[in-house]
Each structure stands twice: as C-alpha cells, then as structure tokens.
Amino acid sequence: MDTKNIHTYKKKRFWAGILLAQFFLFFAFSKSQLFISAFEKFFELQKVFHQIIFSWIPFSFGDVLYVLLGIVCLYLIFQLFNRKKRNSSLLKFLVLINLFYFSYQVSWGMLYFQTPIIKKLRNQERPNIEKARRLALIYLEKCKSTRQLVSEDKNGIFVIRNLKIIQKEILSQQLMLPQYISDKKVTAVNSIKPSLFKDIMNFTGILGYYNPFTAEAQYNSKLPSSFIPFTLAHETSHQLGFAREQEANFIGYLVGINSKNSDLRYSTEYFTLKSLLRFIAEEDPAFAKAVIKNYSSGMKRDRLYEKSFILKHQGWLDDFFGFTNNLFLQSNQQEGSVTYSYFIDLLLNYEQ
C-alpha cells in the first residue's frame, strides 16, 4: 500500500469513527433534559434565521437542495465502482454523511425528545372508546354544519376558495395556542410552499413535509382540497418546533378547530372525525360505519373523491414510503405511521 493510500485509509477510519462517536453523543444528549432544552433554544433562533433567508424564494428551495444532495450521493456511489477513485469517493461519502447527520440532529433531530404534550395536559387518561364515540358524534355534526359553508366545484366536491387567506389564518391562529401547551415563538413568516415533488408525492402517501434545513413547510398541491388546509396546519406546527407527527396533528387541530375560516375549520373537523372513526373502528366497526352512513351528501362526495384519489395512486411507492416512514417514526420515539392513538390520547384528554 503506497503512502497516498495509507493516508486515505487513515482519513476513512477517522470519519467513520467520528460518525460512530456522533451516534453515541446524540444518544447521550437525548437522555439529558439540559441538552434537549439547549437544542430547543437553538431551534428558536435558527428557525427565525432560516425563514428570513428562504421564505422570500418563490419556489421550494429545500426541494432543490434535496435534489442536489441526491445527485451528489448518486455520483459518489457510482464512483465506488471505479477502482481508481473508490477510496477517495468513499472518503467524500463519509464526510458528507457526517455533515448531514450532524446538521440534522442539531437543527431538528433532538426535538423529538422534548417534553411530550401529553404531560402538559391536566388529564392524562388512556383513550376511552365511549368518550371517542361521543366525540365522534359531536364532530359529525360540526362537519355537517361547516360543510354547508364551503365552496364546491361543478361535481359538488369541496374546493378551497383562497389558499393565501388560509395560510395567513393559520399563522394568526398560532398566536392563540394555549400557553400551557405551547410557549414556542410564532414568527408569523409565511414559508409555506407547494412541493416540486407533487407528482411523485401522489404515489407515496405523503401529504406534506417539513424541511429542517430551510424551515419551509412543503405540501402536495395536487391533493383533494379536503386534505390541504389541515396539512398546512400540520406542517406549520413543525415550523413552530413540534417534531412528533401526532403532536403536530394536535397543534394543527388547535390551530384549525376554532378558526373563523370555514375551509380550514372544515378540513380540521373532518380530519378529527376520520381519526376518531379510525380509532373506534378497531373495537366497534359497526359504529364507525353507522357514522359514515350519516355523513351529509357533501361529506359523502368529499369522501368518495378522497378514496378515488388514494386508489388511483396506490402502488409500490406507497408501500415503500409507508414502510420507511414507519421505521423513521419508530427510530424517533414515535408510534408507526398507521397508529393514531397518541393523537386520540391528546384529543380526548384536551376535550375533557
């Protein structure tokens, strides 16, 4: 082995060691409330900085960033098959992984370990099927009432009147969040953007996502209108600093449920009703079916359109992203993507 190869080999060992050390270091940080609190404070600073930098860009800069990162990764992977460039490419790949992992954990990953919202609520009881039934009936009536206030297309399906107004309303409603649940700073900066990957997202089951490197809230603009307002409320909850998926759902619920904007309120009420029925159906499918039969005609049209959209875009990509998202959630102290019981926990305890 010549001197150059020996030097490259030592560098590879060094960066591999750094990556391993990072795994152990951030694992130790996740067990310390002092460090988690420090990461929360850092997030409050960097989210303002990131939103000021990236919010004015008319397209999703985070999507472009991921495309460039993907191109670099693919290039380095292909270079691994070149015997002459294999060592240097592997070294660059290790450096890139280290930088990405460190940036992700510092800017976002540690927030998964902050104090759960459930511990901030006065009541901390386990979900009760009877309470869920009662609440489902309440939200059925709420949905019926609000559905009469929204606009429809020529097929009688709910359509959004003005998305910009909804975005402004979400930012405004974030200021109204109960202090005992959220003491996070509201920036009031609109950094909500349609994803450039919307055509791919249709086939993945992903409604939207938060980019921790640019603080942009991305959403799939081709979704049925009934999904979009609540998806925006959910993703902007991540912007506030709520990392756990079901907690972002709960904050999105608090943002939308008392809104004066009927589009946002209907989407939120409808999401809440569907979540309750999904929970109830595990023990009492007959009740869930009976509630669905009592949907208003407009709600039934919206439901059929949602189902047709989902069926049209089902495939191996949907299964793959569902599986990988499940692993990601579970690796970050969360339930799998199919389980909504934590949101129901929060909802039922809050509604008491």
ZIGINOR-V795547 format. One record per residue. N is the residue number from 1. OMEGA is omega in radians with two decimals (NA if undefined). D_FIRST is the distance of its C-alpha to the first C-alpha in Angstrom with 2 decimals. Layout:
BEGIN
<<N,OMEGA,D_FIRST> <N,OMEGA,D_FIRST>>
END
This chain:
BEGIN
<<1,-3.10,0.00> <2,-3.06,3.83> <3,-3.12,6.76> <4,3.13,8.23> <5,3.11,6.14> <6,3.14,6.44> <7,3.12,9.95> <8,3.13,10.74> <9,3.13,9.90> <10,3.12,12.24> <11,3.12,14.74> <12,3.11,14.95> <13,-3.14,15.69> <14,-3.10,18.14> <15,3.04,20.02> <16,3.10,20.16> <17,3.11,21.62> <18,3.13,24.03> <19,3.12,25.24> <20,3.12,25.91> <21,3.11,27.67> <22,3.12,29.77> <23,-3.11,30.93> <24,-3.10,32.20> <25,-3.12,33.60> <26,3.03,35.65> <27,3.10,36.78> <28,3.10,38.13> <29,-3.09,39.74> <30,-3.14,41.47> <31,-3.08,43.27> <32,3.13,44.65> <33,3.12,47.75> <34,-3.14,47.21> <35,3.13,43.87> <36,3.09,45.21> <37,3.12,48.18> <38,3.10,45.94> <39,3.08,44.07> <40,3.13,47.50> <41,3.11,48.64> <42,3.12,45.51> <43,3.14,46.14> <44,3.12,49.70> <45,-3.02,48.42> <46,3.14,45.66> <47,3.09,47.81> <48,-3.14,50.38> <49,-3.12,47.77> <50,-3.10,46.10> <51,3.09,49.46> <52,-3.10,50.71> <53,-2.94,47.64> <54,-3.03,47.44> <55,-3.07,50.99> <56,-3.14,52.39> <57,-3.00,49.94> <58,3.12,52.06> <59,-3.13,49.31> <60,3.13,46.78> <61,3.13,43.97> <62,3.08,42.14> <63,3.12,42.08> <64,3.13,40.57> <65,3.13,37.94> <66,3.09,37.00> <67,3.14,36.88> <68,3.11,34.48> <69,3.11,32.29> <70,3.13,32.40> <71,3.13,31.42> <72,3.14,28.38> <73,3.13,27.31> <74,3.12,27.88> <75,-3.13,25.94> <76,3.11,22.84> <77,3.11,23.31> <78,3.13,23.60> <79,3.12,20.45> <80,3.12,18.57> <81,3.07,19.50> <82,-3.02,17.79> <83,-3.08,14.28> <84,-3.06,13.41> <85,-3.03,15.14> <86,-3.08,14.58> <87,-3.12,12.39> <88,3.12,14.73> <89,3.11,17.73> <90,3.09,17.13> <91,3.13,16.84> <92,3.14,20.07> <93,3.12,21.67> <94,3.10,21.17> <95,-3.13,22.65> <96,3.13,25.50> <97,3.12,26.31> <98,-3.12,26.46> <99,-3.13,28.79> <100,-3.10,30.93> <101,-3.14,31.32> <102,-3.12,32.21> <103,-3.12,34.66> <104,-3.09,36.27> <105,-3.12,36.85> <106,-3.05,38.22> <107,-3.01,40.44> <108,-2.95,41.66> <109,-3.10,40.02> <110,-3.14,41.62> <111,3.08,45.07> <112,-3.06,45.05> <113,3.10,45.67> <114,-3.07,48.69> <115,-3.14,52.07> <116,-3.14,53.32> <117,-3.08,56.51> <118,-3.13,58.26> <119,3.12,58.39> <120,-3.12,60.26> <121,-3.10,63.03> <122,3.13,66.22> <123,3.14,66.21> <124,-3.14,63.24> <125,3.08,64.68> <126,3.14,62.94> <127,-3.13,63.82> <128,-3.04,67.29> <129,-3.13,68.13> <130,3.09,71.75> <131,3.13,70.83> <132,3.10,68.43> <133,-3.12,71.29> <134,-3.12,73.63> <135,3.11,71.10> <136,3.13,70.29> <137,3.10,74.00> <138,-3.10,74.14> <139,3.00,71.21> <140,-3.14,72.70> <141,3.08,75.77> <142,-3.14,73.75> <143,3.13,71.82> <144,-3.09,75.05> <145,-3.09,76.63> <146,-3.13,73.74> <147,-3.14,73.09> <148,-3.06,76.54> <149,-3.05,75.51> <150,-3.12,72.46> <151,3.13,72.39> <152,3.00,71.93> <153,-3.08,70.93> <154,3.12,73.24> <155,3.12,72.09> <156,-3.13,73.01> <157,-3.12,69.42> <158,3.04,68.52> <159,-3.14,67.06> <160,-3.12,65.96> <161,-3.08,68.35> <162,-3.07,66.23> <163,-3.13,62.58> <164,3.12,62.45> <165,3.10,65.40> <166,3.13,63.66> <167,3.11,60.56> <168,3.14,62.81> <169,3.11,64.70> <170,3.13,61.55> <171,3.11,60.54> <172,-3.13,64.14> <173,3.09,64.32> <174,3.11,61.16> <175,-3.08,63.31> <176,-3.12,65.71> <177,3.13,63.28> <178,-3.07,64.68> <179,-3.10,63.39> <180,3.09,62.89> <181,-3.11,60.46> <182,3.02,58.63> <183,-3.09,58.41> <184,-3.09,55.68> <185,3.07,56.28> <186,-3.08,57.49> <187,-3.09,56.18> <188,3.09,58.64> <189,-3.14,56.06> <190,3.08,56.07> <191,3.12,52.48> <192,-3.02,53.25> <193,3.03,51.85> <194,-3.12,51.84> <195,3.06,48.37> <196,-3.10,46.97> <197,-3.00,45.78> <198,-3.13,49.37> <199,3.08,49.36> <200,-3.11,46.27> <201,3.09,47.65> <202,-3.05,50.77> <203,-3.09,48.79> <204,-3.06,46.85> <205,3.13,49.75> <206,-3.12,48.49> <207,3.14,51.49> <208,3.07,49.69> <209,3.11,46.91> <210,3.11,46.23> <211,-3.07,43.32> <212,-3.10,42.27> <213,3.13,40.32> <214,-3.12,43.42> <215,3.08,46.25> <216,3.03,47.71> <217,-3.09,49.74> <218,3.06,49.12> <219,3.11,51.53> <220,-3.05,52.07> <221,-3.14,55.05> <222,3.10,55.84> <223,2.94,56.79> <224,-3.08,60.45> <225,-3.12,62.33> <226,3.12,63.07> <227,-2.84,59.37> <228,-3.09,58.64> <229,3.14,60.65> <230,3.08,59.45> <231,3.10,55.84> <232,3.12,56.16> <233,3.12,57.65> <234,-3.07,54.79> <235,3.08,51.97> <236,3.01,53.72> <237,3.01,53.89> <238,3.11,50.09> <239,3.11,50.46> <240,-3.12,52.64> <241,3.07,49.90> <242,-3.00,50.79> <243,-3.08,47.52> <244,-3.05,48.77> <245,-3.07,50.02> <246,3.03,53.32> <247,3.05,54.05> <248,3.04,53.55> <249,-3.10,56.04> <250,3.10,58.46> <251,3.05,58.23> <252,3.08,58.68> <253,3.14,61.71> <254,3.13,63.18> <255,-3.00,62.64> <256,-2.92,64.32> <257,-3.14,66.99> <258,-3.11,69.40> <259,3.05,68.67> <260,3.10,71.64> <261,-3.02,69.64> <262,3.11,70.72> <263,3.13,67.63> <264,-3.11,65.28> <265,3.13,67.66> <266,3.14,68.09> <267,3.14,64.35> <268,3.12,63.89> <269,-3.12,66.87> <270,3.06,65.79> <271,-3.13,62.24> <272,3.13,63.81> <273,-3.14,66.22> <274,3.13,63.53> <275,3.11,61.38> <276,-3.13,64.40> <277,3.10,65.30> <278,3.10,61.77> <279,-3.11,61.98> <280,-3.05,65.53> <281,3.12,64.83> <282,-3.13,62.64> <283,-3.05,65.83> <284,-3.11,68.68> <285,-3.13,67.85> <286,3.12,71.57> <287,-3.14,72.02> <288,3.12,69.11> <289,-3.14,70.57> <290,3.12,74.02> <291,-3.14,72.72> <292,3.10,70.99> <293,-3.12,74.26> <294,3.01,75.95> <295,3.00,73.67> <296,-3.12,75.70> <297,3.11,75.72> <298,3.10,73.41> <299,3.13,70.91> <300,3.09,71.01> <301,3.11,70.21> <302,-3.14,67.27> <303,3.13,66.01> <304,3.12,66.29> <305,3.07,64.45> <306,-3.12,61.60> <307,-3.13,61.42> <308,3.10,61.46> <309,-3.12,58.67> <310,3.14,56.48> <311,-3.14,57.26> <312,-3.03,56.60> <313,3.08,53.07> <314,3.13,52.01> <315,-3.06,48.99> <316,3.11,45.45> <317,3.11,44.34> <318,3.12,47.03> <319,-3.10,45.86> <320,-3.12,42.18> <321,3.05,42.93> <322,3.14,45.46> <323,-3.11,42.90> <324,3.11,40.16> <325,3.07,42.82> <326,3.13,44.02> <327,-3.13,40.60> <328,-3.14,40.30> <329,-3.10,43.78> <330,3.11,43.27> <331,3.14,40.00> <332,3.03,42.02> <333,3.13,44.85> <334,3.03,47.07> <335,3.11,48.90> <336,-3.04,47.86> <337,-3.10,49.03> <338,-3.04,51.85> <339,-3.10,53.43> <340,-2.99,55.81> <341,3.14,57.42> <342,3.05,56.09> <343,3.11,57.77> <344,3.03,60.89> <345,-3.09,60.62> <346,-3.10,60.66> <347,-3.07,63.34> <348,3.12,65.78> <349,3.11,65.44> <350,-3.09,65.88> <351,3.10,68.84> <352,NA,70.68>>
END
